[in-house]
Amino acid sequence: MASLEAVCRAMVPAVRAAGAALDRDPATVAGLARLPAADLLRCVATPPAYRGGCRPPDGLVLSGTSCLEWTVALEGIAYGDPAVALACPGPSLPGAAVTGLGDEDQREWFFSRLTGAQWTFFAMTEPAKGSAMTELGTRLENGRLYGEKCHVMNGARASAGVVFCRRAPGPWGIEAVLVDGAGPHAEQEHTLGLRGTGLSRIRFDGVAIPPDRVLGRHLPPLRRGFAGALRALQRCRPPVAGIALGVAEAACDYVREHRPALPSSAGLAELTGRIAAVRRLVHEAAAALDRGKGNPRRISAGKARACSLADEATRRAAELLGPASLAEYPWLERMRRDMRGFEFLEGAGDIHRLSVFQGLLTGEFLPTP
Ligand SMILES: Cc1cc2nc3c(=O)[nH]c(=O)nc-3n(C[C@H](O)[C@H](O)[C@H](O)COP(=O)(O)OP(=O)(O)OC[C@H]3O[C@@H](n4cnc5c(N)ncnc54)[C@H](O)[C@@H]3O)c2cc1C
């Protein structure tokens, strides 16, 4: 995997410049499609059969379905800028749901829409309900979709999306459906951090959903519904952890660059060691998912620990760079704003910590030999 890391590292200067511009003016998001990083992220999340003219840079061989490759790539791009990693056009998180749950026609339908600067969205969270899947209020009734979603990344600008909804009461009544963009009732929300990701509120007012747009229609309800949605969400968590680790590592290197003479008592080496340990946990969780043996407890541990480290590393950087550091170092100020989002993206930290705790009680946390 070293070459994927090296390719990402070479992209950092361009990604960092794009990230600063995106924070100043989120309308510059349209220009992200021209970045080599956007091509890389598209290829890493698209199976080769659906890539069209898009080729991985520098002759990299990417499966397009590997959670580990996606995690490594997102960490590398997020080292440059996390908002760019999340705001680039392409299949992104919904692509993982389509690859994991969709049949061949559905994959074709989804990926054929993404030939250039097209965004996608993944809509789970609802106003007043949050992202608790069992409380979903969005309904699929007589082939039409009704309901409201919020905090949906890239929602208002997307050409295709995956929407979680309810066809019937109970966990097996949950479905994920494919939609042609957000439709007319989408508006962007105001956020302090990750400004370029265009979090959106979307209302579905009877949008027609033909039967072939019910994701995983070839699977029995027991394997799509709640279980299928959970599987799709779990594949997104190591990549989000990767983004948090990229920011944590970048914060440590940023301090080294601006304070090269810091004594070892500053604790940067110790922090970098802990980042490496969590990276191992996250990579192991992603590789297990690739083998079809994902352990939800360890996925949660990696996601929660990576997000705590992004918080700790950016806070430590601000302390080490001095009392006015957030005013003096705009990159660091932006990272302090952006990293707050990781805590909530793909499940709040408390929920993941509860999952780890339950895994420890039941013996599911330790990897099976
Ligand atoms: C940058 C960003 C991007 C996002 N992108 C998307 C997207 O593309 N699509 C999408 O659908 N959603 C998206 N979201 C929404 C996100 O997934 C949810 O906000 C997140 O899952 C948290 O869920 P919630 O809002 O329901 O919080 P809640 O579950 O209401 O949690 C609120 C607080 O209460 C705590 N809490 C809740 N229940 C318990 C409990 N039982 N025990 C202890 N503590 C508890 C939580 O830890 C948290 O601190 C995004 C959010 C952010 C910040």
The ligand as a Gaussian input file, in Angstrom:
#p B3LYP/6-31G(d) Opt

LIG

0 1
 C      -19.757000      16.928000       8.773000
 C      -20.972000      16.061000       8.850000
 C      -21.370000      15.372000       7.715000
 C      -22.526000      14.593000       7.759000
 N      -22.910000      13.948000       6.625000
 C      -24.065000      13.233000       6.634000
 C      -24.530000      12.631000       5.421000
 O      -23.911000      12.740000       4.356000
 N      -25.693000      11.935000       5.485000
 C      -26.414000      11.795000       6.630000
 O      -27.445000      11.151000       6.624000
 N      -25.999000      12.370000       7.801000
 C      -24.851000      13.090000       7.819000
 N      -24.429000      13.703000       8.968000
 C      -25.206000      13.547000      10.195000
 C      -24.544000      12.584000      11.156000
 O      -24.461000      11.284000      10.613000
 C      -25.338000      12.578000      12.466000
 O      -25.397000      13.888000      12.962000
 C      -24.612000      11.691000      13.453000
 O      -24.780000      10.338000      13.079000
 C      -25.113000      11.879000      14.876000
 O      -26.425000      11.508000      14.916000
 P      -27.521000      12.414000      15.581000
 O      -27.529000      13.767000      14.958000
 O      -28.757000      11.592000      15.555000
 O      -27.016000      12.630000      17.033000
 P      -27.680000      12.011000      18.296000
 O      -27.729000      10.519000      18.159000
 O      -28.943000      12.749000      18.577000
 O      -26.615000      12.344000      19.362000
 C      -26.503000      13.628000      19.947000
 C      -25.582000      13.484000      21.124000
 O      -26.159000      12.611000      22.110000
 C      -25.299000      11.512000      22.344000
 N      -26.124000      10.291000      22.483000
 C      -27.140000       9.893000      21.685000
 N      -27.659000       8.721000      22.113000
 C      -26.931000       8.353000      23.186000
 C      -26.974000       7.231000      24.059000
 N      -27.841000       6.237000      23.912000
 N      -26.065000       7.198000      25.042000
 C      -25.168000       8.177000      25.224000
 N      -25.086000       9.274000      24.420000
 C      -25.953000       9.359000      23.429000
 C      -24.420000      11.436000      21.116000
 O      -23.165000      10.864000      21.377000
 C      -24.239000      12.885000      20.726000
 O      -23.215000      13.485000      21.462000
 C      -23.283000      14.486000       8.961000
 C      -22.869000      15.171000      10.098000
 C      -21.735000      15.953000      10.051000
 C      -21.326000      16.697000      11.288000

